[in-house]
């Protein structure tokens, strides 16, 4: 009978160890699950930041293009104004020719 009680105690210890292992594994799995959830939150936050950065870049590109176009238009207007001024002066003033090299 003592052999049966000894076998029964071994079985109880084995079951107890199995429950301890299960508890440890459960805690480890919960820790991993929490880590994955934290990573998901970080990825979501990074995606939102990425959208903000893209929107800012698009705005900067549009502003840069507008600025470049404004500079080109200002230069064109300045050149046209100068051409108009030369044309107006050319009509109102007598034509003056530069003298060339003296002929021998």
Secondary structure, 3 states (H helix, E strand, C coil): CHHHHHHHHHHHHHHHHHHHHHHHHHHHHHHHHHHHHHHHHHHHHHHHHHHHHHHHHHHHHHHHHHHHHHHHHHHHHHHHHHHHHHHHHHHHCCCCCCCCCCCC
